Amino acid sequence: MLDTIKWLGHASFMIEYAGKIIYIDPWEINLSNPADIIFITHSHFDHFSPPDLAKIATQKTYIIAPAGCSGGIPDEAELIVVSPSDEKEILGVKFKAVPAYNTSAQFHPKSNGWVGYLIKLGETVLYHPGDTDLIPEMSDLKVDIALLPITPPYTMDAEDAAEAAKRVKAKEVIPMHYGKIAGSEKDVEVLKNNLPENIKLTVLPLN
């Protein structure tokens, strides 16, 4: 499964699954593989980037995003607006939008209705939480692979990310959202030192 997941830097990923190309929060990407599905977590420039969408969107592309991300969507793509708790299936890919917000800082208010995603890839549930702190709703989730941000004050820190991994019952964690705007390899090391032994840490190379 991990052979099909490419980290494109920051919170950006490309996934190849069942002949489909899926992107999450493409920003400053170097790849131009045409997208079947693009997931956007929220409208901040480093997650919702119209210039990057233009590189990969076609008339066959579905863009999944919360309200507030309509401006800049390529005309040829089809926009599907989601809110937390929405469940849908697009091109055979099942997914659920889940809450994502800050509990103390105000970069990502809960009232904005921004989201993370649970994406079902065969028998594997992938969790991209968007920009979020450690939040109570995570206790209701059960995932296989968690892509976790580790860059306060915009998201939870590495110690909270380790706790998030336990809450969502992850089997594997991939750190993200570090190395560009905030965060560094030191935060990855803190995450590693705080994860229990039964949760695998995988640090993906930058593509």
N, C-alpha and C positions, 0 to 999 in steps of 0.2 A: 504493500500500500504506500509506504513512504517513498518508493521509487517514483510514484506518480505525483508527489507533492513537491513543488518547487517554491522556495522562499525567494521573493523578488526584492527584498529589503523592506524595512519598516513593518507595516502591517499587510503587505501585499503578497499574495500567493497565486500560483497557477496550479491547477489540478487537472490531471488527465484521468477520466473515468468513463468506461463503457463507450469509448469513441467520442466522448464529449470533452470540450475544453472549458474549464470553469476558472474564472478569476475571482479573487476577493480583494476589494479595496486597491485596485491597481493605481500606483503613483510612482512617477519617475522610473517606469519600467523600460527595459531594453528589448523585451520580447515583443513580437507582433503577431503571434499565432492568433488567427481569428477566433473570437469567443462565441461559444454557444450560450453560456450563462455568465453574467457578471453580478456578484453580490456587493452591494455598498452598505456599509454600516451606519454612516452619518455624513453630514454635509461639510465637515472641515476639509480644507484644501488637500491635506495629506491622506485623505481617504476617498474623497469624491473629486476626481480630477478629469474634467472634460477633455483636455488635450490627450490624456492617456486613454480615455474611453474611445476617442476618435481613432486611435491606433489599432484597436482590436474589435470594435463593434461593426457588425454587418447587418443586412436586412433580416438575417436569421437569428440575431442575438436578442436574448431576453435580459433586461437589466432589472434586478430586484433591489429596491431601495426604500427607506422610510420617507415620509412626507418631507418636503423641503429640498429634495434632490432632483427636481424636474428640470430646472434651468441648466442647459449645457448637455442634456442627453442627446446623442446623435439622432437625427430625424429617422434614420432607417431602423433603429433599434426599437424594441417594444418595452416600455416601462411598466413594471408591476410594483405598485406601492404597497408596503407592508407595515404593520404595527406589531408591537410585542404580543406574542401568543398566536399570531397567524401561522397556519400550517398549509403548505401548498405542495404541488408536484408539477415540475416543469421538465419536459423532455425526459421523463422517467426518473428525474432526480427529486427525491422527497426532501423537504427542509422545513424548519420551524424558525421563526423569528423570536428572539428572547430579549428580555430587558438588558440594557447597558447604560450605566450612568455613574456619576461621581456621588459619593456620600458626604464629602466635606467640601472639596473644591467645586467650583461652578463652571468648569470647562464643558461638562456634559451633563446638564440638568436632567433629572428623571422626567420632568414635564415635557421635554422635547420629543419623547417617544422614539429615541434612537435605539438601535438594536445590535445584537450579535446574532449568530446563526448556528443552528444545529443542522448539519448537512449529512444525509445518509448516503454512504457510498458502499453499496452492497450490504454486508453485515457490519460495517464500520461506521460509527457515528463520529463525525468531526465537529469540533466546537471552535468557532472563531467568535470570541466575545465582544469584538469591537473595542472601543475605548471605554473601559469600565473600571470601577473599584471592585473590591471584594463585596458582593451584595448577597442578601438573604436568598434571593431567587435561585442562586447557584445550587443550593441544597436540594432543589427539586429535579436536578438534571443528572443524567447518567450518560457518560460519553466514553469513547475509546481513546481518541486523540484530542488533546486540548492545545490550541495555539494561544499562548498566554502573554499579554503585554507586561512589561516590567519597568515602566518609566514614570514614576511620580514626578510632578503632581498631576500629570494628565491622566494617568491610569494608576492602578494598584502598583505597589512596589514588589520586589522579588519575593520577600517573605510572605506577603499576602497572596502572591501568585501560587506559592507552594500550598497555602491553605486552600486556595480556590481549586487546585488540582485534587485535593482530598475531598472537597465538597462535591465536586462533579463526578467523583469516582473514576477519574481518568486512569487509564493504563499507561499512557504515554503523554509526555509534555514536550512541546516545541516552543521555545521562547521566541518572542517577536517584539516589534515596536521599540527597538533599541538600535543605536549606532548611527542614526541620522539626526533627528531633532533633539533627542535625549537618550540617556542610557548608554551602557558600554558592556564589554565582556565581563567587567567586575560584577555587574548585576546578574549576569548568567551564572557566575560562580556562586553568588549568594543563593540563587534559586536552587542550584544543584545541592548546596549544603543543607537546604531546608526541606528538600523532598524526601519522603519516606522511601525505604529501599524497594518497596513493591511498585513504585511508579518510575518508569524509565524516562530519562531525559535524553532527548535527541536534539542536537544543535545542527540545523541544516546549513549547508554552505550557501553563500549568496549567489544567486543566478542573475 
